[in-house]
């Protein structure tokens, strides 16, 4: 299950309002937005990999502060055709 690369596409944050006291931190499960087949060059040969676009967020209450991250992972696996087929069919 090798991850070949990780790239941030977007990183945003909002400080929110200053507050004192307890802060609740809520983070989302990373959400897969899209999976598609990509071709990369490794040495002198080409290799098919999966490009996985994702987003992730963290919120802080009661300050209403938040952090949002969007990125891409290049991933290779023996079952990548099956993974891609399931994504196109069921989006999971």
N, C-alpha and C positions, 0 to 999 in steps of 0.2 A: 504494500500500500504506500508506495513512495510519492511524496510531494516533491515535484521538481522545482517549483518556484512559487513565490508568494508576492503579490504586488498590490499595494494600496492604490485605489483609484480615487477615493474621496474620504476625507477625514474632517468632520465638523464638530463643533462643540459650542455650548452656550453655558455661561457661568451661572445664569439664573439670578435669584435674589438672595442677598445675604441673610442668613438665618442662624440662630443658635439652637442648641439642643440636639436631639436625636435626628439622624439622617437615615432614611431608608434607601437602600440601593437595589434597584431592580435591573437585571440584565436579561436580554432576550436570548433565546436559543439562536445561534447563527442561522439565518434564513438563506436557502439556496434560491437565487433568482433565475439562474439559467445554467444549463450544461450544454456544451457543444464540442464537437470534435475539432481539434486543431492539429496542425502539422508543424513540427519543429525540426531544426537541423541539429543533429548530434554528431560531432566530428564531420565525417563526409557523407553520412547517411541521414535520411529523413525518418522521423518517428511520429506516429499518431498518438496524441495524448488527449485528455479531456481538459477543457477550460471550464472552470466552475466559478461563476460569478456569485458573490454572496453579500449579505449585509448583516450588520450586528449593531445593537444599540444598548446603551446604559442610561437609566434615568435616576435622578437623585431627588427625593422628596423630603421635606416640603419646599426645597429651594427651586424646584423646577429646572435644575441644571440637567444637561443631557450631552451625550457623546454619541455620534453616529459614524460608523465605519463601513465603507464599501470597498470590495477588493476582488481579486481574482487569484485562484490557485490553479496551477498546471499540475495535473495528476496523472499517473499511469498505473494500470492494474491489469492483470490477466483477464478480468471480467469487465473491461471498460465498454465493450460492445453491448453487453447485457445492461450495464448501468445506464448507458445512453438510451437504449431502447426503452427501459423502464421510465426514464425521465420524460421522454417524448410521449409515452402513453399515459402516465399517471402523475407527472410532475412531482415525483418523490423517488 
